[in-house]
Amino acid sequence: MTKPTEAPSRLRRAITGPMLFAFILGDVLGAGIYALMGVLSAEVGGMLWAPLLLALLLALLTAGSYAELVTKYPRAGGAAVFAERAFRSRIVSFLVGFSMLAAGVVSAAGLAIAFAGDYLQTFLPVPAIPAAMVFLVIVGAINARGIRESMGANLVMTAIELSGLVIVIAVVGFFVAGGGGDASRVLQAPEGTGVGVAVLGGAIIAYYSFVGFETSANVIEEVKEPSRSYPKALFAALLTAGAVYVLVGLASAVALPPEELQQSSGPLLAVVEATGVGVPSWLFSLIALIAVANGALLTMIMASRLTYGMAQQGLLPEGLGRVLPGRRTPWVAILATSVVAMLLTLIGDLATLAETVVLLLLFVFLSANVSVLVLRRDRVEHDHFRVWTFIPVLGIGSCILLLTQQRAVVWLFGAGLLLVGLGLFALAQWARRRNGAAHDA
């Protein structure tokens, strides 16, 4: 076997294996569980654990494809890089990359709204949308500071957000031991809906809570020994998050009926308060705010690095690829993605934003699963992870299944975002032709 090699990069390789595990785990845990439990209960009643488990299994299929592709082609740009190699089409590469980019920015907007909801209101009774925008400005500033600083902040915030979920599980355990709660609710489906249909519908929302693994593909140029460390960190983080999610889902259903969960924009705070265990509301709200902030930070790191990578490929205007000389961070990409996320907070509907993220990512994941099969004939000089062939085949099927469950309004919103992207793509191509003509002259 040949010795793995690391391709040269303009970005600094500062992320170790444990840091990468924390990066993925932090993004997954902060991406939805603190915000979406109430939305999820509207779909599945008390069976919160079931769509979370199904979403984990579906996510693992596509994660297997990512483990192969990312270690085979360790370059910033993620799915867009894979699509360009597999399909040899700039427009396909762009649509895949921009779908991921749009999903990241929409996700950050949703997390900002969650941040400014009941959790923040525990401390400051401020208008939600302006608070969400200020929050995104702070996230952008941390992102621009540098990848090492961002990852250091992530390590601390991941430990805190994980402790918050452990608190939920523990206090509900004490609650049940004292004769509280209703364990029968964990098997209670919503009235008028079949269990299978309800769980599948819930899995679309729950899938949002697992999509952080794609984020990690876009910082691979900053990872030390990516071929060795990436697969271990990826699967360990997803399985850890999945186990915690299922336990939190069970705890939430036991502690509160679905209709009460649905009424709160801080559902896990409501769960903790319902147990009567002596955990101050302000303390848990603080933990939840840190968790959501961590998810937003990691998502915006991904979005800015993907924007940078696509600008380097000529798929977006080249100005988006500018890097701060000292910090070596893509400052223009960070500024642009932060502004767009701020504008998207004006929508104010967390459920629609979450479903739009899933819709866009399903196209990205579909492309990645197909790319694995197409690129099997492509050989590289370094060692890399190889997934069993049936995994990407099942991954393709899972993406198609989830796409059939999306609402019409989500399709319209996603299409609008892609049209904006196509305009940027056309601008980038025009600029390239103009620069080429000027150079020839």
Beta strands, then each sheet from edge to edge (+ up, - down):
end
